[in-house]
């Protein structure tokens, strides 16, 4: 017998927001999990996911997000370890967002994506647009402001589609700092005048990606929160955080101090960047082979799942002190691990 989908929503009281999962208030102590195991044999996918989710669960992680490829096995293992998943739906920074045919195709694909995964109990929400779409459009592709606005409009349209198909989960749009909030603000103002607009106040969340030193991050998050609360009426989730340019010996304390800032300012919590190696390896035939990926300056564990330094332990001490993770179910997971489409 299958378990029910999770019920995830944001509730507001004045200028305060809380995330509720299955009726319980939850503060996100999360991880960016950028993996692509989908091309591996199913048994290796299960082995790797179980290793990874055990490490994260032991550290006190309760949710993951990322630009990885999450599939049915990812969600089955996440359910097994009691960790929620915000499902990424990447959009191309080179996309023809001015074309209605192109937009229609994306919307059709997104509908299929939501319908495919919405019943999985581990799903907490959707990430329409994926990782920093507007930032990538501007910095990598030199797209003009009007194209950025069209892409922001589409992200909001996707959030409305997700809410219409799946009102049980949230939608997270993630960008760096407060640099792109204005585009979503404009999209919301226009959308709210349309007769078919759906009120997304209980489901739409702005994810802020922020890196730097604790004082800089505190200022960036404070400014972003003021704008989001005052202008958009949206909750803020810190969807990525990490120290910038920290000497190796100082990484653990920098991560811990940044988390303290995140926990003090963020409405809903935060997700650290990043679990393990996720950088292409130019020395091998397939630079994105999951067996040979290189660690970044932010990686918390190595290819074998061993901590690269004391950073993960420093974060785990904070996370476990805040709230213990929910118990691992004693029963066998609700879906067969080989039940891939």
N, C-alpha and C positions, 0 to 999 in steps of 0.2 A: 504494500500500500504506500503510495507516494505521500510525502509530507506536503504541507501547504506552502505557497510562496510567502516570503517575508512581507511584512507590512511596515513600510519605512516612510516617514513624513517629517517635515519641519513644522514646529509650532512657535508662534511669536507671542511674546508678552511685552508690550512697550518696545523698548530697544533691544530686548533680549530674545535670542533664538535658542531652541534646543532641537536636537535630532532624536526622534523616537523610533526604535526598532522593535516591532512586535509589542508595542505598548510600553516599552521600557526606555527611559532616557539614556542615551549613549553618547559618550564623548570619544571621538575617533582618535585612536592611537594607531596610526596606520603606516603603511609601507608602499612605496612605488615598486611595483613588481613587473619589470620589463623583460618578459621572457617570450620566446616563441618555440614551444616544444611540439607544435602541431604536426610537424613533418616527421617526428620520431615515431617509432613503433609504440603502440598503445601501452605496452607494459613498461617501456622506458619513460613514457610520459607520466604514468602513475608513480613510478619510483621517484622521479625527479620532483614532481609536485609534492608528494608526501614528505620528502626530505625538506623541501623549502618551507612548506606550511608548518611542519613540526618546529623548525627553527623560529619562524615568525611567531607562532603561538607561544612558544616557550619564552619569547621576549615580551609578550604582552600585546602583540599586534591583534587588532580586531577587525581591520578592513584593509583591502588593497585596491590600488588604482594603477594605471600605467599605460604605456604605449605598446604593450605586448599583445600577443594573440591568445585570447582566452577562449576556450571551447568547453564542451560538455564535461570533459574529464577535469578541467580546471575547477569547474563549479562543483563537481561531485566531491573532489578532495577538499575544497574550501568548506563545503558543508560538513564534511567529516571532522574538520578541525575547528569548526565554529567561527570561521572568518568570513566577513561579508566582502562582496566584490562589486566594484563600480565598473561596468562594462564599457570598454573604449570603442568608439565608432569613429575611426580616423577619416578626415576629409583632406583632399589634396590641396596644398597651398597654390598649385598651378591651375586649379579647377575653374571652369567657365561658369561662374556663379551668376553671370548676367543672362545665361541661357535658361529659359524655362524648361526645355527638354532635359538639359543636364540636371537641373534641380529636381525635376520629376523622377528621373532615374535614381538619384540619391535617396529621395524620400521613399520610393518603392523598396529600395534595398534596406533602408532603415526599418521600415515596417516589418519586413521579413526577419530582420535581426532581432527586433524586440519580441516578435511572436515566437521566435525560435528559443529564446532564453528566459522569458519572463516568468515561467513557472518554477524555475529552479530556486530552492529556498535560500541559496547563498547569494543570490542577486540582491543588492541593496539599491542599485541605480544604474543610470546610463550616463555616458560622457559623450554627448553629441558634438562632433567636431574633433574630438581627440585632443592631442597635446598641443596647446599653444598655436592654434590654427592662424589667428590673425597676426601674431608675432612672426610666424614663419612666412606668411604671405608678404609681410612688409620687409623683413630683413633678408630673407633668402631669395625671394622672387621679385622684390621691388614693386609690389602691386600698389596701385593708387588707392586713395582714401575711399572712393566710391566702391571699388571692388571689395575692400575690407568691410564696408557697411553691408554690401550684399551678402557676404559670407556670414556676418553676424546675424542678419535677418534669417538666413537659412538655419543657423544653429537654433534660433528661437523657434522656428517652424518645426524643427525636429523635436525639440523639447515638448511642443504642444502635441505632436503626433504620439510621442512616447506616453504622455499623460492620458491621451484619449484611449490608447490601447492598454495602458498599464498604469492606472492611478495609484498602484500600491508602492511605487518606488520613486526615488528622487532623480533629478537630472543635474549634472554638474558641468558647467562650462568653465574651462580652466585657461588662464592666461597669466603672464608675468605681472606682478605687482598690481597697480591700479591703472596701468597704461591703456588698457582697452575697454575699461568699464563703460566709457562714453558711447561706444558702438552698441553695446547691449542695451544701454539706456535709451538710445534713439529707437532701437528695434522695439522695445517694450512700449514706448509711447505711441508708436504707430499701430502696433498690434492691438493695443487696448481699445482703439477706436473702431475695430472691426466687429461686426455682429457675431461672428463665430469664435471670438477670442475666448480661450479657456483661462480661468484664473489659476496661475501657476504658483501662487504664494506658498503653498504647502509642499511644493516639489522642486522648484528651481533654486539652485545654489550656485554661487560664484566661487570658483576655486582659484586661489591666489598662489602662484609659484614665486618663491622668494629665496634668494641666496645672499650671503654676505656675512657681516659681523653682527653680533646681537643688537647693538644700538641702531645700526642701519635698518635691520629687519624690524625692530620695534617701531621705528618711524614709518616704514613702508606699510606695515600691517595696520597701524593706527589710521593712517590716511585712507587706505583702502576701505577699512571698516566704516569710517565716517561717511564716505561717499556711498557705499552700498546701503547702509542703513538709512541715511538721510534722503538720498535721491531715488534709489531703486526699491527700497524696502525688502532687500534680500539678505539672507544669511551668508556669512563668509566661512568657507572651509579653506584651510591652508593645504593645497593639493600637492605641493612640493616644498621642501625646505632643506637647506644644507649650508655649511660654511663655505665661503669662497676664499681659496688660496690659503687654507690653514696649513701651517707646518705639520708634518706627520705626528709629532709628539703632542700637539695641541688639539688634534681632531676630536678626541673623546670629550674633553671639557667644552669645546665649541659646540658640538652637537647637543650636549646636555643643556647648555645655556640658551641655545636657540630654541630648544623645545620648551624651556621655561617661558620664553617670550611668547611662543605660539600658544601655549596653554593658558596664558594670562589674557591674551587679546582675542584669539579666535573664538567665534561663536560655537563652532561644531567640533573643533579639534584639528588635527593635521596628520599628514602622511609624509614621512621622511623619504628623501631621495638618496640612495637607491639600494635595492636589495643586494644584487650581485653584479658580476661582469655583464656589460651590455654594449660594449664598444666593438666595432668591426675590427677584425685582425687582418691587416693588409699583407701579412706574410704567408697566408694560406690561400689555396685555390678558391675557396668559398669564404670570403671575409666574414660572413654572418653565420657560419657554422656554429651551432650552439655549444659544441665541444671545445671551441678554440677562441671564444670571445675574450676580449681584454677587459680588465677592471678599469673603471674611471676613477677620478680623484674622489668620487662620492661613494664608491662601492663599499658595502659593509661586510660582505662575505666574499670569499674567493670561489673559484670554479667548483671546489669540493664542498662548499658550504661552511668552511671554517672562517671565523671572524678574521678580518684583515688586521684589526687592532682592537682597542677597547671601546670603540664608538658604539657598537651595538649593545654592549653590556651597560654602557652609561645611559643610553636611552631606555633600555629594558628596566633598569632600576627605577627610573621615573615612571614608566608606564605601569609596571606592576604595583608600584605604590599607589597609583591613582585608582586602579580598579583591576581586579583579577579577571582574566578571560573566563568566558562561560565554559562549563564542563564539556569535555569531548563525549559525544553520544557513545554509549556502550554497544549499541546495536550496529549491525552491518549497515553501511550507507544505503540510502533508499533506492539508488539506481545502480545497475550493474556497471562496473568500471569499463567494460568494453562496449557499452551501448552507444557507439558513435553513429552519426547519420551516414 
